[in-house]
């Protein structure tokens, strides 16, 4: 494989020659020479930041051959740009974007492409971010197998250890004890770095006590998920709490006390064993004064039936995980969380969504599976959605979702509902890559579904529906070519608008 030329030079010089190159016939050897969709030249060369969703690279974007931005950066060892992309996936809780497979039908992930080319830096970035290194391609090979086949034994060994070096692997057992301050999804490497930073912070303070978690004085580390906080104005809630400390209730729960006093950015509160609260509160009221928190997880089971409107005080909140509780609704105040990107409220008893949820202008990842929703009309204005999961509800239609306005949506999952028809607008979602409509009541597929491009779509699942077309049923058994065969067939034989 020829060395990858300077990406910035490649973009500046001889653009016409790039366009006139013959078609590539060996994707595994040529993917590193592809242009990165949506990445500016300086970012490709590693001299600038990649800002997913801000006019630059988006991890889910793919070229005409089905290679995503992450795959191309991994195959070409553009590890600095890759770091920005996978960091975005990790913070947005969209790690599945790192494990997508190539568009050539070989089932190779970004890690496999990097391993095949012996790119240690790219592999390490993906492993540190939590990609699935155990996946196998259509040929039954893992990323480590690809590395071994090309003679990269040391790299193969590191991959098989999940990215850990020999020394780190030996010391891993010492760190395996459950840490209540550990961010969810933290890798062993990240845990090691966090513990090292905590120890250094204790030494600077000259004390052996102090809260764990990510502090504001840790922001200088490139592996922190907090670099984009720098330079941002202090949230209004933070100003209010600092100017009027007397109005803040005293913390009762130890996690909340640590968050309020220690400026934690990530906080998880789970049952059991919390002290009883006065006044019938289900959550320590002081939590809503922890204005530094931007990633909050509440898992209190049957003890949490209502999310207080004071949640709006956390104006810098970007990730809110309230799954596995007993919530029946969401507060209208949730619409005031203008920076919220990820909302997970699965396995509750929510019957409807507040119209104000559409005011969450940054909302990209919404997971509402296993509730009791009958309508998604409140999400009609949520135009920034990238991932929407509404499995296991009581939906009979997706028509009120305004799919035509969801120009960024990549994953739509609505399994185990009672949906009767596939929306005609689904074919307008040109970035849509994953469609899961298993176990509904769909009888016919609209011709408009064929407007989707088979090179973009990775998965369409329709099992468990009473489909009338026998040919479509037979296609489902062909796992390798089902998406392509289905879309081509539907363009000619799908249900025409108006019932034709």
C-alpha positions as CSV (number, residue, x, y, z in Angstrom):
1,X,0.0,0.0,0.0
2,X,1.5,3.3,-1.0
3,X,2.0,5.9,1.8
4,X,-0.9,8.3,2.2
5,X,0.1,11.7,0.7
6,X,-0.4,14.9,2.7
7,X,-4.2,15.4,2.6
8,X,-3.9,19.2,2.5
9,X,-1.4,19.0,-0.4
10,X,-3.7,16.5,-2.2
11,X,-6.6,19.0,-2.0
12,X,-4.6,21.9,-3.2
13,X,-2.8,20.4,-6.1
14,X,-4.1,18.8,-9.3
15,X,-7.8,18.5,-8.4
16,X,-8.6,17.5,-12.0
17,X,-6.2,14.6,-11.9
18,X,-8.0,13.3,-8.8
19,X,-11.3,13.4,-10.6
20,X,-10.0,11.6,-13.7
21,X,-8.6,8.6,-11.8
22,X,-10.0,5.2,-12.8
23,X,-12.5,3.4,-10.6
24,X,-10.9,1.7,-7.6
25,X,-11.2,-2.1,-7.7
26,X,-9.6,-3.1,-4.4
27,X,-11.5,-1.1,-1.7
28,X,-9.4,-2.5,1.1
29,X,-6.2,-1.1,-0.5
30,X,-7.6,2.2,-1.8
31,X,-10.0,3.4,0.8
32,X,-7.2,5.4,2.5
33,X,-6.9,7.5,-0.7
34,X,-10.5,8.6,-0.7
35,X,-11.6,12.1,0.1
36,X,-13.1,12.4,3.6
37,X,-16.7,13.5,3.1
38,X,-17.4,16.8,4.8
39,X,-13.9,17.1,6.4
40,X,-12.0,20.3,5.6
41,X,-8.4,19.8,4.2
42,X,-6.7,21.1,7.3
43,X,-8.7,18.7,9.5
44,X,-7.7,15.8,7.2
45,X,-4.1,16.6,7.6
46,X,-4.5,16.8,11.4
47,X,-4.0,20.5,11.6
48,X,-7.4,21.5,12.5
49,X,-10.4,20.4,14.5
50,X,-13.2,18.4,13.1
51,X,-16.5,19.7,14.4
52,X,-19.3,17.1,13.8
53,X,-22.6,18.8,13.2
54,X,-21.1,22.3,12.7
55,X,-20.6,22.4,9.0
56,X,-17.6,20.0,9.0
57,X,-17.4,16.2,9.3
58,X,-20.2,14.1,10.5
59,X,-19.4,10.5,11.6
60,X,-22.4,9.0,9.8
61,X,-21.7,10.7,6.4
62,X,-20.6,8.3,3.7
63,X,-19.2,8.7,0.2
64,X,-20.8,7.1,-2.9
65,X,-19.2,3.8,-2.2
66,X,-20.6,3.6,1.3
67,X,-17.4,4.4,3.3
68,X,-18.1,6.6,6.3
69,X,-15.9,9.5,7.4
70,X,-14.7,7.4,10.3
71,X,-13.7,4.5,8.0
72,X,-11.7,6.8,5.6
73,X,-9.9,8.5,8.5
74,X,-9.1,5.1,10.0
75,X,-7.9,3.5,6.8
76,X,-5.7,6.6,6.0
77,X,-4.4,6.9,9.6
78,X,-5.8,10.5,9.9
79,X,-5.8,9.9,13.6
80,X,-6.2,13.5,14.7
81,X,-9.3,13.9,12.7
82,X,-10.4,10.4,13.8
83,X,-10.0,11.4,17.4
84,X,-12.4,14.3,17.0
85,X,-15.0,12.1,15.3
86,X,-14.9,9.2,17.8
87,X,-15.0,11.7,20.7
88,X,-18.2,13.1,19.2
89,X,-19.6,9.6,19.0
90,X,-18.7,8.8,22.6
91,X,-20.2,12.0,24.0
92,X,-23.3,11.7,21.9
93,X,-23.7,8.0,23.1
94,X,-23.6,6.9,19.4
95,X,-20.7,4.4,19.6
96,X,-22.5,2.3,17.0
97,X,-21.2,4.8,14.4
98,X,-17.7,3.4,15.0
99,X,-18.8,-0.2,14.2
100,X,-20.6,0.4,11.0
101,X,-19.5,-1.8,8.1
102,X,-18.2,-0.8,4.7
103,X,-20.4,-0.3,1.6
104,X,-18.8,-3.1,-0.4
105,X,-20.6,-5.9,1.4
106,X,-17.5,-7.3,3.1
107,X,-18.7,-6.3,6.6
108,X,-15.5,-4.6,7.5
109,X,-15.4,-2.0,10.3
110,X,-13.2,1.1,10.6
111,X,-11.0,-0.9,13.0
112,X,-10.5,-3.7,10.5
113,X,-9.5,-1.2,7.8
114,X,-7.0,0.4,10.1
115,X,-5.6,-2.9,11.3
116,X,-5.3,-4.2,7.8
117,X,-3.0,-1.3,7.0
118,X,-1.1,-1.5,10.3
119,X,-2.1,1.9,11.5
120,X,-1.4,1.7,15.2
121,X,-2.5,5.3,16.0
122,X,-5.9,5.0,14.2
123,X,-6.5,1.6,15.9
124,X,-5.7,3.0,19.3
125,X,-8.1,6.0,18.9
126,X,-10.9,3.6,18.0
127,X,-10.1,1.2,20.8
128,X,-9.8,4.0,23.4
129,X,-13.2,5.3,22.3
130,X,-14.8,1.9,22.9
131,X,-15.3,0.3,19.5
132,X,-16.2,-3.4,19.4
133,X,-12.9,-5.1,18.6
134,X,-14.5,-8.6,18.7
135,X,-16.7,-8.1,15.6
136,X,-16.2,-10.3,12.6
137,X,-16.5,-9.5,8.9
138,X,-18.4,-11.5,6.3
139,X,-15.2,-13.7,6.0
140,X,-15.2,-14.4,9.7
141,X,-12.1,-12.3,10.4
142,X,-11.7,-9.9,13.4
143,X,-9.6,-6.7,13.3
144,X,-6.8,-8.6,15.0
145,X,-7.0,-11.3,12.3
146,X,-6.5,-8.6,9.6
147,X,-3.5,-7.2,11.5
148,X,-1.9,-10.7,11.9
149,X,-2.5,-11.6,8.3
150,X,-0.5,-8.5,7.3
151,X,2.3,-9.3,9.7
152,X,1.4,-6.8,12.4
153,X,1.6,-9.2,15.4
154,X,2.1,-6.5,18.1
155,X,-0.9,-4.6,16.8
156,X,-3.0,-7.7,16.7
157,X,-2.1,-8.5,20.3
158,X,-3.0,-5.0,21.4
159,X,-6.4,-5.2,19.6
160,X,-7.1,-8.6,21.3
161,X,-6.5,-6.8,24.7
162,X,-9.0,-4.1,23.8
163,X,-6.3,-1.5,23.3
164,X,-4.3,-2.2,26.5
165,X,-0.5,-2.6,26.5
166,X,1.0,-5.5,28.3
167,X,1.7,-3.3,31.4
168,X,-1.8,-1.9,31.4
169,X,-3.3,-5.3,31.0
170,X,-1.3,-6.6,34.0
171,X,-2.5,-3.8,36.2
172,X,-6.1,-3.9,35.0
173,X,-7.2,-6.4,37.7
174,X,-6.3,-3.8,40.4
175,X,-8.7,-1.3,38.9
176,X,-11.6,-3.7,38.3
177,X,-13.5,-2.8,41.5
178,X,-16.7,-0.9,40.9
179,X,-16.1,2.9,41.0
180,X,-19.3,4.9,41.6
181,X,-17.6,8.0,40.1
182,X,-16.7,6.3,36.8
183,X,-18.5,7.7,33.7
184,X,-20.6,5.2,32.0
185,X,-18.9,3.4,29.1
186,X,-15.4,4.3,30.4
187,X,-12.7,2.1,28.9
188,X,-9.8,0.7,31.0
189,X,-7.4,3.2,29.4
190,X,-9.7,6.1,30.3
191,X,-10.1,4.7,33.8
192,X,-6.3,4.6,34.3
193,X,-5.9,8.1,33.1
194,X,-8.7,9.4,35.3
195,X,-7.3,7.7,38.4
196,X,-3.9,9.2,37.6
197,X,-5.4,12.7,37.3
198,X,-7.3,12.2,40.6
199,X,-4.1,11.2,42.4
200,X,-2.2,14.2,41.0
201,X,-5.0,16.5,42.1
202,X,-4.9,15.1,45.6
203,X,-1.2,15.6,45.8
204,X,-1.6,19.2,44.7
205,X,-4.2,19.8,47.4
206,X,-2.0,18.0,50.0
207,X,-4.9,15.8,51.1
208,X,-6.0,12.2,50.6
209,X,-9.7,13.1,50.3
210,X,-11.7,14.7,47.6
211,X,-14.4,13.8,45.1
212,X,-13.8,11.7,42.1
213,X,-15.1,12.3,38.6
214,X,-14.0,14.8,36.1
215,X,-13.1,18.2,37.5
216,X,-12.9,21.5,35.7
217,X,-9.1,21.5,36.3
218,X,-8.8,18.4,34.1
219,X,-9.9,20.1,30.9
220,X,-6.3,20.4,29.6
221,X,-6.3,16.6,28.9
222,X,-7.1,15.8,25.3
223,X,-8.9,12.6,26.2
224,X,-11.4,14.5,28.3
225,X,-14.9,15.0,26.8
226,X,-14.9,18.5,28.1
227,X,-12.7,20.4,25.7
228,X,-15.6,22.0,23.9
229,X,-16.7,23.7,27.1
230,X,-13.7,26.0,27.0
231,X,-14.6,29.6,26.1
232,X,-18.3,29.0,26.5
233,X,-20.2,31.6,28.6
234,X,-21.2,30.4,32.1
235,X,-24.7,29.0,32.1
236,X,-27.4,31.2,33.6
237,X,-28.2,28.6,36.2
238,X,-24.5,28.7,37.3
239,X,-24.6,32.5,37.6
240,X,-27.8,32.3,39.6
241,X,-26.5,29.7,42.0
242,X,-23.2,31.6,42.6
243,X,-24.9,34.9,43.1
244,X,-27.6,33.6,45.5
245,X,-26.1,30.6,47.4
246,X,-28.6,31.1,50.3
247,X,-31.4,29.9,48.1
248,X,-29.7,26.6,47.3
249,X,-31.0,23.7,49.4
250,X,-28.4,21.7,51.3
251,X,-27.5,18.4,49.6
252,X,-28.7,15.2,51.2
253,X,-27.4,12.5,48.9
254,X,-23.6,12.1,48.9
255,X,-23.4,12.1,45.1
256,X,-25.2,15.4,44.9
257,X,-23.0,16.9,47.6
258,X,-20.0,15.9,45.6
259,X,-21.4,17.3,42.4
260,X,-22.4,20.6,43.9
261,X,-19.1,21.1,45.8
262,X,-16.7,19.5,43.4
263,X,-17.9,20.8,40.0
264,X,-18.5,17.4,38.5
265,X,-19.4,17.2,34.9
266,X,-20.7,13.7,34.8
267,X,-23.1,12.3,37.5
268,X,-24.9,9.0,37.8
269,X,-27.4,8.4,40.7
270,X,-28.7,4.9,41.0
271,X,-30.6,2.9,43.6
272,X,-30.4,1.6,46.3
273,X,-29.4,3.1,49.6
274,X,-30.2,6.8,49.4
275,X,-31.2,8.7,52.5
276,X,-34.9,9.7,52.7
277,X,-35.8,13.1,51.6
278,X,-38.1,15.6,53.4
279,X,-41.2,17.0,51.7
280,X,-42.0,14.0,49.5
281,X,-39.2,14.7,47.0
282,X,-38.1,11.8,44.8
283,X,-34.8,13.4,43.9
284,X,-32.5,15.5,46.1
285,X,-33.6,19.1,45.3
286,X,-30.0,20.3,45.5
287,X,-29.2,18.3,42.4
288,X,-30.7,21.0,40.2
289,X,-28.1,23.5,41.6
290,X,-25.2,21.3,40.3
291,X,-24.9,23.6,37.3
292,X,-21.5,22.1,36.2
293,X,-23.1,18.8,35.3
294,X,-23.6,18.2,31.6
295,X,-24.1,14.5,31.7
296,X,-26.7,13.2,34.1
297,X,-28.1,9.7,34.7
298,X,-30.9,8.9,37.1
299,X,-31.9,5.3,37.6
300,X,-34.1,5.1,40.6
301,X,-36.6,2.5,39.4
302,X,-40.1,2.7,40.9
303,X,-39.0,5.5,43.2
304,X,-38.9,8.0,40.4
305,X,-42.3,8.8,39.0
306,X,-41.9,12.4,38.1
307,X,-39.0,14.5,36.7
308,X,-39.2,17.9,38.4
309,X,-39.4,21.0,36.2
310,X,-36.3,22.3,38.1
311,X,-34.3,20.1,35.6
312,X,-34.3,23.2,33.5
313,X,-31.8,24.8,35.9
314,X,-29.2,22.5,34.4
315,X,-28.9,24.8,31.4
316,X,-25.6,23.2,30.3
317,X,-27.0,19.7,30.2
318,X,-26.0,17.8,27.1
319,X,-26.9,14.2,28.0
320,X,-29.9,13.1,30.1
321,X,-30.4,9.4,30.8
322,X,-33.6,8.7,32.8
323,X,-34.3,5.1,31.6
324,X,-35.6,2.3,33.8
325,X,-37.8,4.4,36.1
326,X,-41.5,4.8,36.5
327,X,-42.0,8.1,34.7
328,X,-45.4,8.7,33.1
329,X,-44.5,12.0,31.4
330,X,-41.8,14.5,30.8
331,X,-42.0,18.1,32.1
332,X,-42.6,20.9,29.7
333,X,-39.5,22.6,31.2
334,X,-37.4,20.1,29.3
335,X,-37.8,22.4,26.3
336,X,-35.5,24.9,28.0
337,X,-32.5,22.6,27.8
338,X,-31.1,24.2,24.7
339,X,-27.8,22.3,24.7
340,X,-29.4,18.8,25.2
341,X,-28.0,16.4,22.6
342,X,-28.9,13.0,24.0
343,X,-32.1,12.1,25.8
344,X,-32.7,8.5,26.9
345,X,-36.0,7.7,28.6
346,X,-36.5,4.0,27.8
347,X,-38.3,1.5,30.0
348,X,-40.7,3.9,31.7
349,X,-44.5,4.4,31.3
350,X,-44.6,7.6,29.3
351,X,-47.9,8.1,27.5
352,X,-47.2,11.3,25.7
353,X,-44.5,13.9,24.9
354,X,-44.7,17.6,25.7
355,X,-44.8,19.9,22.6
356,X,-41.9,21.8,24.2
357,X,-39.5,19.0,23.5
358,X,-39.2,20.4,19.9
359,X,-37.5,23.4,21.5
360,X,-34.5,21.3,22.3
361,X,-32.7,22.6,19.2
362,X,-29.6,20.5,19.7
363,X,-31.3,17.2,20.3
364,X,-29.8,14.5,18.1
365,X,-30.2,11.2,19.9
366,X,-33.6,10.4,21.3
367,X,-34.4,6.9,22.7
368,X,-37.9,6.3,24.0
369,X,-38.2,2.6,23.7
370,X,-40.6,0.6,25.9
371,X,-43.0,3.2,27.0
372,X,-46.7,3.7,26.2
373,X,-46.6,6.4,23.5
374,X,-49.4,6.5,20.9
375,X,-48.2,9.6,19.0
376,X,-44.9,11.2,17.9
377,X,-46.5,14.5,16.8
378,X,-44.5,16.4,19.4
379,X,-41.3,15.5,17.5
380,X,-42.5,17.0,14.2
381,X,-40.3,20.0,14.8
382,X,-37.3,18.1,16.1
383,X,-35.4,18.5,12.8
384,X,-31.9,17.8,14.2
385,X,-32.6,14.2,15.1
386,X,-29.9,11.7,14.0
387,X,-31.1,8.7,16.0
388,X,-34.7,7.9,17.0
389,X,-35.6,4.7,18.8
390,X,-39.3,4.2,19.8
391,X,-39.4,0.4,20.0
392,X,-42.1,-1.3,22.1
393,X,-44.7,1.5,22.3
394,X,-48.3,1.7,21.1
395,X,-47.8,3.5,17.9
396,X,-50.1,2.8,14.9
397,X,-48.5,5.4,12.6
398,X,-45.3,7.4,11.9
399,X,-47.1,10.0,9.7
400,X,-47.1,12.7,12.4
401,X,-43.4,12.5,12.8
402,X,-42.7,14.8,9.8
403,X,-39.9,12.5,8.4
404,X,-39.5,14.8,5.4
405,X,-38.1,17.4,7.7
406,X,-35.6,15.0,9.4
407,X,-32.8,15.6,6.9
408,X,-30.1,14.4,9.3
409,X,-31.7,11.2,10.5
410,X,-29.5,8.1,10.2
411,X,-31.2,5.5,12.4
412,X,-35.0,5.0,12.8
413,X,-36.1,2.1,15.0
414,X,-39.8,1.4,15.7
415,X,-40.0,-2.3,16.4
416,X,-42.8,-4.0,18.2
417,X,-45.5,-1.4,17.7
418,X,-48.8,-1.6,15.7
419,X,-47.7,0.5,12.7
420,X,-49.8,-0.2,9.7
421,X,-48.0,1.7,6.9
422,X,-44.5,2.8,6.1
423,X,-44.6,6.6,5.7
424,X,-44.1,7.8,2.1
425,X,-41.7,10.5,3.4
426,X,-39.3,7.8,4.5
427,X,-37.8,7.8,1.0
428,X,-36.9,11.5,1.4
429,X,-34.5,10.8,4.2
430,X,-31.3,10.6,2.1
431,X,-29.0,10.0,5.1
432,X,-31.1,7.2,6.5
433,X,-28.9,4.1,6.9
434,X,-30.8,1.9,9.4
435,X,-34.5,1.2,9.4
436,X,-36.0,-1.2,11.9
437,X,-39.7,-1.9,11.6
438,X,-39.9,-5.5,12.9
439,X,-43.1,-6.9,14.4
440,X,-45.6,-4.3,13.3
441,X,-48.7,-4.7,11.1
442,X,-47.3,-3.6,7.8
443,X,-48.9,-5.3,4.8
444,X,-47.5,-3.3,1.8
445,X,-44.3,-1.3,1.1
446,X,-44.7,2.0,-0.7
447,X,-42.9,2.6,-4.0
448,X,-41.4,5.8,-2.5
449,X,-39.3,3.7,-0.2
450,X,-37.2,2.9,-3.3
451,X,-36.0,6.5,-3.4
452,X,-33.4,5.5,-0.7
453,X,-30.0,4.7,-2.1
454,X,-28.8,1.2,-1.5
455,X,-25.2,2.3,-1.0
456,X,-26.3,4.4,1.9
457,X,-28.7,2.0,3.6
458,X,-27.0,-0.6,5.7
459,X,-30.0,-2.3,7.3
460,X,-33.8,-2.7,6.7
461,X,-35.5,-5.1,9.0
462,X,-39.2,-6.0,8.4
463,X,-39.5,-9.5,10.0
464,X,-42.7,-10.1,11.9
465,X,-44.9,-8.1,9.6
466,X,-47.9,-9.6,7.6
467,X,-46.4,-8.6,4.3
468,X,-48.5,-9.5,1.3
469,X,-45.7,-9.6,-1.3
470,X,-44.3,-13.2,-1.3
471,X,-41.2,-12.1,-3.2
472,X,-40.3,-9.6,-0.4
473,X,-40.6,-12.4,2.1
474,X,-38.3,-14.6,0.1
475,X,-35.7,-11.7,-0.1
476,X,-35.5,-11.6,3.7
477,X,-33.6,-14.8,3.7
478,X,-30.8,-13.3,1.6
479,X,-28.9,-11.5,4.3
480,X,-26.0,-10.4,2.1
481,X,-28.0,-8.6,-0.6
482,X,-31.4,-8.0,0.9
483,X,-31.2,-4.2,1.1
484,X,-30.1,-3.7,-2.5
485,X,-32.6,-6.3,-3.8
486,X,-35.5,-4.9,-1.8
487,X,-34.9,-1.2,-2.9
488,X,-34.5,-2.1,-6.6
489,X,-37.7,-4.3,-6.4
490,X,-39.8,-1.7,-4.6
491,X,-39.0,1.0,-7.1
492,X,-40.9,-1.0,-9.7
493,X,-43.3,-3.1,-7.6
494,X,-44.1,-1.1,-4.5
495,X,-47.5,0.2,-3.6
496,X,-48.2,3.3,-5.6
497,X,-49.5,6.5,-3.9
498,X,-53.2,6.5,-3.8
499,X,-53.5,2.7,-3.5
500,X,-52.5,1.7,-7.0
